[in-house]
Structures are given as C-alpha cells and as structure tokens.
Amino acid sequence: MRHPRETMGWRGTRRAAAPAALAAVVALVLAAPPPAGAAPRTAAGTPSGPAAAAGRQFAPPTPPVPRLPRDFRGKGKWIVRDLDITVPFTWEGRGGDSQMTAGGPQYPIWFTNLIYRDTLYTLTYKWPGLTEHDCSRIPGFGLEDLNKAFEGARFVGPETLRRTPERRVNHWRVGVVLPQLPPGNYPRLPLALGDIYVDEKDPGTFWQVLQFGVQNLFDPELDEWLVMDTFEHRPGTVTLPRRCEPPR
C-alpha cells in the first residue's frame, strides 16, 4: 500500500499510495503479467458465438472480490526485481487499522505504509537514491474505502502459485486509468494498476500482490511485489511512527 510514492506509497504526488482517489486504490494495486511462479489453471482462450453462450450457462460463478479483514497478521518478502532487492516484509491489521513494513535499518530499502484511524500514511526511511524522508498523510481514507475500491476488481481467473507449499488462488486486477473515456481510439494512461492473489477459499487471505504505476515512482520500472509466506486471521500490531503526524 504505497501511494504515488509518498502518500502511502506516493508522496505529494510521488508516493501517494492507494487511493485517496487513486492513492488508496493502489495502496495495493497494480497490473502486470503473473509472476514466474504463477500458473493458470484454466485455458486462456474464450470461445465466441453459440459455443460461448452455451459455455456461460455452465460457467462457475465469479468468486467474491478480495476484502482485507479488520484483524490479521502475516510475514513474507517485498521484492523489487529491477533493483535485484528482496527484503523481509510484514503486514498486520488490528481493529480496521493496518500496517505494511518492508526491510529495516540493515537493508537497502525500508518503508512503512499504514491505514491508521481513517488516514493513509507512507514513510520511507531508506530507498536507493532517495534523500527525502517525510511522512506523507492522506486523511479520509480507511479500511472500508480500500475494500470499496476492491469491489470494482476484475476477475482474471484461478491460478496456482508454485511455491512451497503451493497456493491455489483467485487472481484479481484493480486499476485506475485516466482519463475515463468510452471505448474507442482515445489516449489513456494506466495511472495505477494492481494484481491481487487471494486464497481460493477465502478472499480475505492475501498471498501475493503486484503494484505497478505511479504509486511506485521511486522504482525505475514502477513495479514492486509483496509475497506472503504466512497470513493469519488474528490481530496484529499497528504502530504509527513518531515522525508521522497523528490523525486530526
């Protein structure tokens, strides 16, 4: 969940992360092909004509959209592939607040993103080439705003994440494209896109997220991955950094 980098992932309009408009939507959101470890479990082609109509009659219903729970805790990795950087990552939620932390003082990158009392924060302590380390704040954005953004996600399909253990997931895509115009030959900018992989049986268990777009402005290729090794539905710990201004 980083804004356009410094606004929980963006910053002023550089790391403003999920959407306060878009900052929050992309606090976790991206768009790109599935990682090397993701294998589709269904055919990519889609029939047309009568065959398609017949197939739709028997097609399974679309699963529930992703929904971040109020209480959870998980550990994994934050991956910035073009910089060849992988650091430890935690993601925890308590009572509707939530916090992501990647890296630490001993790693080449270190940042934290929070949804705290209906306010979105991003604080980047370390990042290659970064000299500004302010705490960005976007008021008026909470857990329900994030989950509302997920309601517009598009279902890509079921997949298997080939890790140990393998994870059977549903792949969703969320995006913010500007300007919003009708179909046709118009210039469009994919401002922020996200691929979200949630447990096949539980849309509130997040196993993998790819962020791509303005919210990743600090990264030359504009894309970053979070990959979870554990995700438990019990309260975690959320702490607002001292250098961040408390919500008003």
N, C-alpha and C positions, 0 to 999 in steps of 0.2 A: 504494500500500500504506500506507494510513494507518489507525491503529486508531481506536477510538472516540475519536478525536482526541487523542491524546496517549498513545498507546500504539501507536505507529507509526501513527498516524492517529487515535488517540483519546487519552486522557490520563487516566489514572486511570480513568476511565470516560468520559472525554471523548475522547480521540483514540486510543484503543487500536486500532489498525488491523487487520489482517487477522485471523486468529483466534486466538489463544491462546483457543481455544474459538471465538470468532467474530472476534476481532481478527485472526486470521490469515486466516480465510476471506475476510475483507473487506479484506484488505490490498490487495486489488484487487477489490472486488466490489460490485456494485450492481444496481439494477434500474430500468429506465425505458424509455420508447419509444426506438427507434433515433434517432440524431441526424438533423438535416435532410439530411445528406449520405448517409444510408444508404438504399438502395432494395432491397426484397425482390426476389429473382429467381424466387420461386415464389408460387403463389396462396395466399391466407391461409385460404380455406375448406377444410374437411376433410369428405369425403363420409361418410355413415353407411350401415349396412346392408350388403347383399351387395356393393354397389359398393366400399365401404370395404375389405371383406375381399379383393376382387379386386385393389384397388389396392395393398394391403400386400404382396401376393405379388411385385409388380414394383417396390416402393419401393426406392430405393438404400439401402445400409446406412448406419447412423449413423456419421459420421466419428469418428476418435479425439478424445478430450477434450483441451482445452488442457493444455499441460505446459511450465512455464517451464524453459528449459535452464540448465545449470550455467555456461556461458560465453556472453556476448552483450554487445552494446552498441548503443544507439540514441538518436536525438535526435528531439524533437518539441515539442509545446506542452502546457501544463497550462491548462485552461480552466474558469473559474468564471463561468458565464453570468449568474447573477443579480447578481453584483457587477461585471459587464462587465470582467472581468480575464482577460487571456491573457498567460502568461509562458513563456519558454523552459523546456524540460524535457529531462532526460537520464535514461536508465535503463540500468544496466550490471550485469553479473554476472561473477564470477570464482571458479572453483572451488566453486560452490554458494552463495557469498555474493552478495548483490545490493544495489543502492542506487538509489533514486529521488531526484532533486534537481529542485525546481521553483523558478524565479525566481532571485533573488540579492539582494545588498545594495542594488542600484539599482532594484529592482522592489517593487510594493506587497505581494507575498507572496513568502515564501522559506522553504522547508522541505526536510528530507531524511528519507527513510524507508529503513531498512536491515533486511535479514536478514543477521546477522553472527555467525558461529560459533554457529549454532543459538539465536540470540537476536534478538528483534524490537525495533527501536528506532524512535522518532519524535522529531525535534527540529524545532520550528517557530521560526524566527528572527523572522519577520515575518508578521503577518496583521491585517487591519483590526479594531480594537477589542480585540486580544489584548494582555494585559500579562504573562502568564506564559510563560516560555520554558525550561522544564525539559526535559531529555532523558528521555523515557519508555522503559522497558525491560520486555520480557516474555520471560523465559527459557524455554527448552524449545520453541522454535518455529523450524524451519529450512525449507529448500527442499522436502524431501520431505513435510513437513506441509502446506505450501501446495499442492503437486501432489496430495496425497491429497484435499484439500478440493475440488480441481477435478474429481476423479473422480465427484462427485455432481452435476456441472453438467448442466443440461437443454439439449438441442439445440433452438434456435429455428428455424434454417434457414440456407441460403446467402443471401448478400447481396452487393451491390456498393457499396463506399464511393466515392462520386462525388467524388473528389479528383483531383489531378494528381500522379502517374498514378492511374488508378482501381485499386482493390484489390478483388479477389474474395476474400471471406472467409466463414468459418463463424461464425455468431453463437451464443454460449452464454450461459446465465444461471445464476448461482450465488446462493443466498440462505440467510439464516438467519431463520427465523420462530419466534417464541416466543409462547405455549407450543406444544410439538409435540403436537398432538391429532389424533384420527382425523377423517375427513371429517364434516361436519355444521355445525350452527349454533353455533360457538364463537367467542369473542373471540380474535383473533390479532394480533400485532404484527410487521410486517416489519422486524426489527431491523437487518439489513444485507443489501443486495442488490447484485448486480453484473452488468453486461452486458459480455461479453468477446468481442472480434472478432479471430480468429486467421486467418492465411493459409489459404486453401482447400487448399493442397497441403502445408502444414507447420503442425501445431498448436503448434509451438514458436516460431512467429514471431507476435508480438503487434502488431496495428496500432492497436487502439483499446480503451479501457476506460472504462466509466461506473461511478462509485461513487455509491451512494445509501443513506443511512441514518445510523445513529448514528456510524459512523466519520467522518462529515463534519460533526460537531457544530459546528465553527466557522462553517460556512456557513449563512446563514439558510434556504436552500432544501434543504440537506442533499445536494446533488449536485455532483459535480465530474468533469470529463472529462480523460483523457490521450489524446492523439492523436499517434501516431508518424509521422515523416516517413522515418526510416531504422530498420532493425533488422538487425544483422549478427551472424552466429554466430561471433564471435571474442572472446577475453577482454577484458573492460573493466577499469575501475578502481573499487575499492570501498575507501572510507576512513572509519573510524569517527571522528566528530568528537571533538575533545579534551574537550568538556564532557560526553560520554557515558561512563558507567562501563563499563570493559571487562567482557566476559563472565566469569563465575566458574567 
